[in-house]
Amino acid sequence: CRQAQQRWQEAADAYQLCAYTYDYPELNAQSLVDAAASLAQLKKTPDAAKLLAQVGKEYASTKAAPLAAEQLLKLPPSP
């Protein structure tokens, strides 16, 4: 909801809450990818990169891992 409303910080917070509250690897990985996308909209590139890298390390076997790797490469370099 928050992402559709372009309320990026609230969306990022909600996605991270989901990822760190439940123990479902597929859901957690996708939540972190979505949180990173929201943070990227806020120009918080280092924070987004950290979450995407976390998906690659902790959830490498999930469907979201290749997406996280792809998005990590697309992030602009941080200043």
Buried (B, 14 or more C-beta within 10 A) or exposed (E): EBBEEEBBEBBBBBBBEBBEEEEEBEBBBBBBBBBBBBBBBEEBBEBBBBBBBBBBEBBEEBEBBEBBBEBBEEBEEEE
